[in-house]
Amino acid sequence: MKRLFPFALLLIFLIPVNTKAITLKDYKDKLAKYKAAYEENQRQINKTQSEINSANSKISSMKKEMISLSSEISKLKDDVIKYNEEIDKKELEIKKLVEYMQLSGGQNLYLDYAFEADNVTDLIYRMSVVEQITDYNKDSIAELNDLITAAKKRQAEINKREKELDEKQDELGDLVASLGENKDSLSESGVSISKQIKIYENQVKTYQKLGCKDNDVIGKDCAVTNAAGVWRRPVTKGYVTSEFKYRNGKLHRAVDVSNRDNPYGTKIYAVANGRITSIYKDTYGALVVLIEHTYNGKYYTSNYCHMSKYNPAIYEGMKVTSDTWIGYMGMTGQATGPHLHLEIFPCRLYNLSDKNCSTWSKYVAYAATLYSQGYKGPRGLISMPAAGVTWTSR
């Protein structure tokens, strides 16, 4: 059996184990696939948005129709009231006529009126008047009853249609909500997919500037990350304002650090030796720097967020030490006060060779998993006093 030479064993030990080997060509190929997936994702988002717009348009039309129906219903109700008043009036007239007829001999009243004629012509005229009065009363009541019946029927139809519209509006409202959730699920939070692709493109350019060829393994044949060495505090003077823990049901992935005396003039330093992999603004406008380190056979990424401005001398691909200052403390992005939001996790954020942290959503999920397993974040690597206690050295 062959024995491994000591230097071979040492080489195996020094190669980080939490990512697989990937060449620059692999990186380019994966980036191309990621772009294609992003374009398909955008098509799906646009399609879903189109469906949302269509549903909202139908809801808007229904609301207009319901307003029109409400106006029609109101008019019909007024008509019904008017009809009922006319019917009440007509019934009163008929009641008085009947009472009068009963008092004066009933139908004999009309006969008396007819037989009072002076001649045949007058008789015919008077008989015609009697007939017209009788027919008018019958026709008026029948007409009013028909109108009321028709109005009630129309009212019932409108009520039914109104109910159908309400149900359809609720259904479309649920559809819009569902489509909205679907659209949200197609989008990644924190850092947009398009911004991630831009970061990847910058990384490829950086690797090429660092001399990487297509078949070179990133991190081994080229773009070798500095060993972290000793982990140090990110500022010379400061104190912890917030811990790595859940807040209001959401994991705060960092230890926040501030300075009571001069926060905006406080320089932020790399917490260990490494290489700058990304410099960018996140979705909310926060200035961010990512530094990659190797430590105890693993890759780590330190994330510095909310800075007011960068050190103009830093650049992507730059090797740094723990004495390299990268920017000033600030409150860019979603921040309520000047501070440094410092995240440190054992992975390579935005590196396509890292299954746990190749995208922002995976990174966020991985951070939650590590927290549930007892990972302590920056405090697990850097010695810092209890929250609120100021330190004056790194």
Backbone torsions as a table, in degrees:
resi	resn	phi	psi	omega
1	MET	NA	131.9	-178.8
2	LYS	-76.0	143.7	178.8
3	ARG	-103.1	141.0	177.6
4	LEU	-78.9	135.3	177.0
5	PHE	-69.3	150.4	-179.0
6	PRO	-53.6	-39.5	-178.0
7	PHE	-68.8	-29.4	177.1
8	ALA	-67.3	-42.3	177.1
9	LEU	-61.5	-41.1	180.0
10	LEU	-63.9	-38.7	179.6
11	LEU	-63.6	-43.6	179.4
12	ILE	-61.7	-41.5	-178.7
13	PHE	-65.1	-34.9	-174.9
14	LEU	-80.5	-19.9	-179.5
15	ILE	-76.0	120.8	-180.0
16	PRO	-55.7	144.1	-172.3
17	VAL	-109.4	-5.5	-175.1
18	ASN	-89.9	6.1	172.1
19	THR	-138.0	157.4	178.3
20	LYS	-95.0	159.0	-179.3
21	ALA	-65.0	136.4	178.8
22	ILE	-144.6	133.2	-179.4
23	THR	-88.4	169.4	177.5
24	LEU	-62.2	-37.0	177.9
25	LYS	-64.1	-43.5	176.6
26	ASP	-58.1	-41.0	-179.5
27	TYR	-61.8	-44.9	179.4
28	LYS	-63.5	-43.5	-179.9
29	ASP	-62.6	-44.2	-179.9
30	LYS	-65.8	-37.4	178.8
31	LEU	-64.3	-39.9	177.7
32	ALA	-62.9	-42.3	178.5
33	LYS	-65.7	-38.2	-179.7
34	TYR	-65.9	-37.9	177.7
35	LYS	-64.5	-42.4	179.0
36	ALA	-63.3	-41.8	178.7
37	ALA	-64.4	-37.6	179.0
38	TYR	-65.0	-43.0	179.5
39	GLU	-62.6	-40.8	177.1
40	GLU	-65.6	-40.5	178.0
41	ASN	-60.1	-42.3	179.5
42	GLN	-65.3	-37.4	177.4
43	ARG	-61.8	-42.5	179.4
44	GLN	-65.2	-40.3	178.3
45	ILE	-63.5	-44.2	179.6
46	ASN	-64.2	-39.7	178.0
47	LYS	-63.7	-44.5	179.5
48	THR	-64.0	-41.4	178.6
49	GLN	-62.9	-37.6	177.6
50	SER	-62.9	-40.4	177.8
51	GLU	-66.3	-38.1	176.7
52	ILE	-63.2	-44.8	179.9
53	ASN	-61.8	-40.7	179.3
54	SER	-64.1	-44.7	179.3
55	ALA	-63.7	-42.0	178.6
56	ASN	-64.5	-36.1	178.2
57	SER	-64.9	-41.6	177.7
58	LYS	-64.2	-40.7	178.0
59	ILE	-62.0	-42.6	179.2
60	SER	-61.6	-43.1	178.5
61	SER	-63.2	-40.6	179.9
62	MET	-64.8	-39.0	178.8
63	LYS	-62.4	-41.1	178.2
64	LYS	-64.5	-41.9	179.1
65	GLU	-64.0	-38.9	179.9
66	MET	-67.3	-36.8	176.4
67	ILE	-63.1	-43.6	177.9
68	SER	-62.8	-42.5	179.0
69	LEU	-64.7	-39.8	179.6
70	SER	-61.4	-41.0	178.2
71	SER	-64.8	-41.4	179.5
72	GLU	-65.9	-42.1	178.8
73	ILE	-61.5	-42.5	179.1
74	SER	-60.5	-42.6	179.1
75	LYS	-65.2	-42.7	179.4
76	LEU	-61.6	-39.3	178.8
77	LYS	-63.4	-40.0	176.7
78	ASP	-63.2	-41.1	178.0
79	ASP	-61.9	-43.1	-179.6
80	VAL	-61.7	-42.2	178.7
81	ILE	-61.0	-43.9	-179.9
82	LYS	-64.3	-42.9	178.8
83	TYR	-61.3	-43.6	-179.3
84	ASN	-64.0	-37.6	177.5
85	GLU	-64.4	-42.4	178.8
86	GLU	-65.2	-39.0	178.7
87	ILE	-65.0	-43.9	178.2
88	ASP	-59.3	-41.3	179.7
89	LYS	-65.4	-44.3	-179.4
90	LYS	-65.4	-40.9	178.5
91	GLU	-61.8	-37.7	178.7
92	LEU	-65.0	-42.3	178.8
93	GLU	-62.8	-44.4	-179.5
94	ILE	-64.2	-40.6	179.9
95	LYS	-61.0	-44.6	179.4
96	LYS	-65.0	-39.1	179.9
97	LEU	-63.9	-43.4	178.8
98	VAL	-62.8	-44.0	179.4
99	GLU	-60.4	-42.6	179.7
100	TYR	-64.6	-41.4	179.7
101	MET	-64.2	-39.3	179.4
102	GLN	-65.2	-41.0	-178.7
103	LEU	-69.9	-29.4	-175.6
104	SER	-105.3	13.1	174.6
105	GLY	104.6	18.8	174.2
106	GLY	65.8	-129.1	-177.0
107	GLN	-63.6	-17.6	179.9
108	ASN	-62.0	-21.9	178.9
109	LEU	-58.6	-49.9	179.5
110	TYR	-64.1	-37.3	-179.9
111	LEU	-67.4	-42.5	178.2
112	ASP	-59.0	-42.6	179.3
113	TYR	-62.1	-41.7	-177.5
114	ALA	-70.2	-42.4	-174.8
115	PHE	-78.0	-5.9	175.3
116	GLU	-79.8	3.8	-179.4
117	ALA	-65.4	146.7	-178.6
118	ASP	-86.0	-22.6	-178.9
119	ASN	-151.4	178.9	-176.3
120	VAL	-65.3	-40.2	-179.3
121	THR	-62.0	-45.6	179.0
122	ASP	-63.4	-35.6	178.8
123	LEU	-63.7	-46.9	179.1
124	ILE	-60.1	-42.1	179.4
125	TYR	-60.8	-47.5	-177.6
126	ARG	-65.5	-36.4	177.3
127	MET	-65.8	-37.1	178.2
128	SER	-65.0	-41.4	178.8
129	VAL	-62.5	-44.8	179.2
130	VAL	-59.3	-44.5	-179.1
131	GLU	-64.0	-41.0	-180.0
132	GLN	-65.9	-40.1	179.2
133	ILE	-63.7	-45.2	-179.5
134	THR	-63.5	-46.4	179.9
135	ASP	-64.9	-37.8	-180.0
136	TYR	-61.6	-45.7	179.9
137	ASN	-61.4	-44.7	179.8
138	LYS	-64.6	-46.7	-177.2
139	ASP	-66.4	-39.0	-179.5
140	SER	-62.9	-46.0	-179.1
141	ILE	-66.1	-41.3	179.4
142	ALA	-64.2	-40.8	-179.5
143	GLU	-64.8	-44.1	179.3
144	LEU	-65.0	-40.8	178.2
145	ASN	-63.4	-38.8	178.0
146	ASP	-64.8	-41.3	179.0
147	LEU	-63.8	-41.9	-179.8
148	ILE	-66.1	-42.7	178.7
149	THR	-61.4	-43.6	178.8
150	ALA	-64.4	-40.5	179.8
151	ALA	-63.9	-43.4	178.5
152	LYS	-63.5	-39.2	178.9
153	LYS	-64.7	-44.5	178.8
154	ARG	-64.5	-39.2	177.8
155	GLN	-59.2	-43.5	179.7
156	ALA	-64.0	-40.7	178.7
157	GLU	-64.0	-43.0	-179.7
158	ILE	-66.1	-41.7	177.8
159	ASN	-59.5	-41.0	179.5
160	LYS	-65.1	-45.3	-179.6
161	ARG	-64.7	-39.4	179.3
162	GLU	-62.3	-40.4	178.0
163	LYS	-64.2	-42.5	178.7
164	GLU	-62.0	-41.3	179.5
165	LEU	-65.0	-40.9	177.5
166	ASP	-60.0	-46.0	-178.9
167	GLU	-64.8	-41.0	-179.9
168	LYS	-67.2	-38.5	179.1
169	GLN	-64.1	-41.8	177.1
170	ASP	-62.1	-41.4	-179.9
171	GLU	-63.5	-43.9	179.1
172	LEU	-68.7	-34.5	176.4
173	GLY	-62.2	-42.7	177.1
174	ASP	-63.9	-38.0	179.6
175	LEU	-64.2	-44.3	179.0
176	VAL	-60.3	-42.9	179.0
177	ALA	-62.4	-43.5	-179.6
178	SER	-64.9	-43.4	179.0
179	LEU	-64.8	-36.6	177.6
180	GLY	-62.5	-42.3	177.7
181	GLU	-64.5	-39.4	179.2
182	ASN	-64.3	-40.5	178.5
183	LYS	-63.9	-42.8	178.9
184	ASP	-61.4	-39.6	-178.4
185	SER	-68.4	-22.9	178.2
186	LEU	-80.1	-15.3	-179.8
187	SER	-107.1	146.3	177.8
188	GLU	-98.2	142.7	-178.9
189	SER	-87.0	170.0	175.6
190	GLY	79.3	-73.3	178.2
191	VAL	-125.6	121.9	-176.5
192	SER	-65.2	157.1	-179.1
193	ILE	-61.2	-40.7	-179.5
194	SER	-62.8	-37.6	178.4
195	LYS	-68.2	-37.4	177.4
196	GLN	-61.7	-43.4	179.1
197	ILE	-61.3	-39.6	177.5
198	LYS	-61.7	-40.4	177.8
199	ILE	-62.4	-44.1	179.7
200	TYR	-62.8	-42.6	178.8
201	GLU	-60.7	-41.5	177.7
202	ASN	-63.8	-36.8	179.3
203	GLN	-65.4	-42.8	177.9
204	VAL	-60.0	-44.5	178.4
205	LYS	-61.4	-40.6	179.8
206	THR	-63.7	-44.9	179.1
207	TYR	-60.5	-39.0	178.7
208	GLN	-66.0	-40.1	177.2
209	LYS	-64.1	-30.6	180.0
210	LEU	-81.2	3.7	175.1
211	GLY	93.5	9.4	-179.4
212	CYS	-70.8	134.4	174.3
213	LYS	-101.2	167.8	-174.7
214	ASP	-55.6	-37.3	-176.3
215	ASN	-95.2	5.0	177.1
216	ASP	-77.3	138.3	175.6
217	VAL	-81.5	121.1	-179.2
218	ILE	-63.3	130.9	178.4
219	GLY	89.6	-10.0	179.2
220	LYS	-122.3	-56.6	179.0
221	ASP	-84.2	-22.6	180.0
222	CYS	-158.1	169.4	179.5
223	ALA	49.3	45.7	-179.3
224	VAL	-70.7	130.8	-178.8
225	THR	-82.6	137.0	178.5
226	ASN	-63.3	143.5	171.5
227	ALA	-65.0	138.8	-173.0
228	ALA	-61.5	-35.9	-175.8
229	GLY	72.2	-134.4	-179.8
230	VAL	-91.4	132.2	176.3
231	TRP	-80.9	132.9	-176.7
232	ARG	-128.9	163.6	178.5
233	ARG	-65.9	149.3	-174.8
234	PRO	-78.3	-15.9	178.9
235	VAL	-134.4	153.6	179.5
236	THR	-70.7	-40.4	178.4
237	LYS	-130.5	129.7	-179.4
238	GLY	178.9	-173.2	177.9
239	TYR	-156.4	156.3	-179.5
240	VAL	-81.1	128.4	178.6
241	THR	-104.2	-23.0	-179.3
242	SER	-154.5	144.2	-174.2
243	GLU	-98.6	168.8	173.3
244	PHE	-78.0	98.9	-176.6
245	LYS	-170.6	175.6	176.8
246	TYR	-78.3	135.0	176.0
247	ARG	-132.3	122.8	179.6
248	ASN	53.5	40.9	176.0
249	GLY	80.0	3.6	-178.9
250	LYS	-127.1	136.5	-178.7
251	LEU	-71.7	121.9	171.7
252	HIS	-88.2	107.7	-167.5
253	ARG	-79.2	1.8	-171.1
254	ALA	-128.3	170.0	163.1
255	VAL	-103.6	123.4	179.0
256	ASP	-90.7	138.1	-177.7
257	VAL	-128.7	138.7	176.8
258	SER	-137.0	-178.5	180.0
259	ASN	-138.9	122.6	-176.0
260	ARG	-70.3	-29.5	-171.8
261	ASP	-83.7	-51.6	-173.7
262	ASN	-149.6	69.3	-174.0
263	PRO	-59.2	-43.5	-177.1
264	TYR	-71.4	-17.3	177.2
265	GLY	-99.2	7.6	-178.0
266	THR	-84.8	123.8	178.3
267	LYS	-79.3	139.8	176.2
268	ILE	-100.9	129.5	179.8
269	TYR	-111.2	155.5	170.8
270	ALA	-62.5	139.3	-177.0
271	VAL	-81.2	-10.7	178.4
272	ALA	-164.4	170.4	176.1
273	ASN	-65.1	146.1	179.1
274	GLY	177.2	-156.9	179.4
275	ARG	-136.1	133.6	177.2
276	ILE	-71.1	123.7	-179.3
277	THR	-102.2	-28.6	-178.7
278	SER	-151.9	144.0	172.6
279	ILE	-134.2	117.9	-174.8
280	TYR	-162.2	171.5	170.3
281	LYS	-100.8	134.9	177.7
282	ASP	-79.3	-176.7	-175.9
283	THR	-58.0	-29.0	-176.4
284	TYR	-95.0	0.8	177.0
285	GLY	95.4	6.8	178.8
286	ALA	-75.3	138.4	175.8
287	LEU	-78.3	127.8	-173.7
288	VAL	-128.5	142.7	170.9
289	VAL	-129.8	134.0	175.6
290	LEU	-113.9	132.9	177.8
291	ILE	-125.3	132.6	-180.0
292	GLU	-101.2	137.5	-179.2
293	HIS	-131.2	161.2	167.6
294	THR	-119.1	137.2	-175.6
295	TYR	-154.5	125.2	179.3
296	ASN	51.9	41.9	175.8
297	GLY	78.3	13.9	179.6
298	LYS	-132.5	155.0	171.5
299	TYR	-85.9	144.1	173.6
300	TYR	-131.0	150.9	172.8
301	THR	-123.7	127.8	173.3
302	SER	-103.9	134.4	-173.4
303	ASN	-118.4	119.8	-177.5
304	TYR	-112.5	118.7	-170.7
305	CYS	-128.5	154.1	175.9
306	HIS	80.6	14.1	-179.3
307	MET	-62.4	150.0	179.4
308	SER	-78.7	-34.0	175.5
309	LYS	-162.5	158.4	180.0
310	TYR	-87.4	157.6	164.1
311	ASN	-68.4	119.5	-175.9
312	PRO	-62.1	-13.6	-177.1
313	ALA	-86.0	-12.6	-176.3
314	ILE	-82.8	157.2	178.3
315	TYR	-156.3	160.1	179.1
316	GLU	-66.9	133.6	-177.7
317	GLY	95.4	-8.2	-177.0
318	MET	-72.0	133.3	172.4
319	LYS	-78.8	135.5	-178.6
320	VAL	-128.5	161.2	171.8
321	THR	-117.7	176.0	179.8
322	SER	-70.5	-4.1	175.9
323	ASP	-97.7	-0.5	-179.3
324	THR	-83.5	122.3	175.8
325	TRP	-91.4	139.7	-170.8
326	ILE	-112.9	-14.0	179.2
327	GLY	172.5	-171.4	-179.5
328	TYR	-113.1	148.6	176.8
329	MET	-60.6	147.7	179.9
330	GLY	-163.7	-159.8	178.7
331	MET	-144.1	38.8	176.4
332	THR	-68.6	153.4	179.8
333	GLY	77.7	-149.7	-179.2
334	GLN	-84.6	89.0	-179.8
335	ALA	-145.7	143.3	-179.2
336	THR	-100.0	-5.1	179.3
337	GLY	-166.8	161.6	-178.9
338	PRO	-67.1	126.8	178.1
339	HIS	-168.7	169.5	172.9
340	LEU	-106.7	126.4	174.8
341	HIS	-96.9	107.0	-173.7
342	LEU	-110.5	116.2	175.2
343	GLU	-110.9	141.2	173.9
344	ILE	-140.3	121.2	179.1
345	PHE	-136.5	149.6	-178.8
346	PRO	-79.3	71.6	177.1
347	CYS	-164.5	177.1	-178.9
348	ARG	-111.9	93.7	-177.0
349	LEU	-62.3	131.9	-179.2
350	TYR	66.9	14.9	175.6
351	ASN	-97.7	120.5	-173.3
352	LEU	-65.5	-11.5	178.2
353	SER	-85.2	-9.0	-176.9
354	ASP	-98.7	112.1	-176.5
355	LYS	-66.8	-25.1	-176.8
356	ASN	-87.8	-25.8	-171.0
357	CYS	-134.9	23.5	-177.6
358	SER	-69.3	-24.2	176.5
359	THR	-129.9	165.0	-178.0
360	TRP	-62.9	-43.4	-177.9
361	SER	-63.9	-38.7	177.2
362	LYS	-65.9	-40.5	179.6
363	TYR	-60.5	-46.0	179.9
364	VAL	-62.0	-43.7	179.3
365	ALA	-65.2	-39.8	-179.7
366	TYR	-64.9	-39.6	178.5
367	ALA	-60.9	-42.5	179.3
368	ALA	-64.8	-39.2	178.8
369	THR	-63.8	-46.2	179.6
370	LEU	-61.5	-40.7	179.0
371	TYR	-60.5	-43.3	-179.9
372	SER	-65.6	-21.6	179.7
373	GLN	-92.9	3.9	176.4
374	GLY	99.0	5.1	178.7
375	TYR	-62.6	136.2	-172.5
376	LYS	-101.3	4.3	178.5
377	GLY	67.8	-148.6	-178.5
378	PRO	-55.1	-33.8	-179.1
379	ARG	-66.6	-19.9	177.9
380	GLY	-75.3	-13.3	-177.2
381	LEU	-120.5	-31.2	-174.5
382	ILE	-115.5	134.4	176.9
383	SER	-80.8	116.1	178.6
384	MET	-134.8	141.6	178.4
385	PRO	-62.0	172.1	177.2
386	ALA	-61.6	158.1	-179.8
387	ALA	-54.0	134.6	178.0
388	GLY	92.3	-16.2	-178.8
389	VAL	-91.1	123.4	-175.9
390	THR	-80.6	137.5	171.0
391	TRP	-111.1	160.2	-176.1
392	THR	-129.4	17.3	175.7
393	SER	-153.2	160.4	-178.9
394	ARG	-90.7	NA	NA
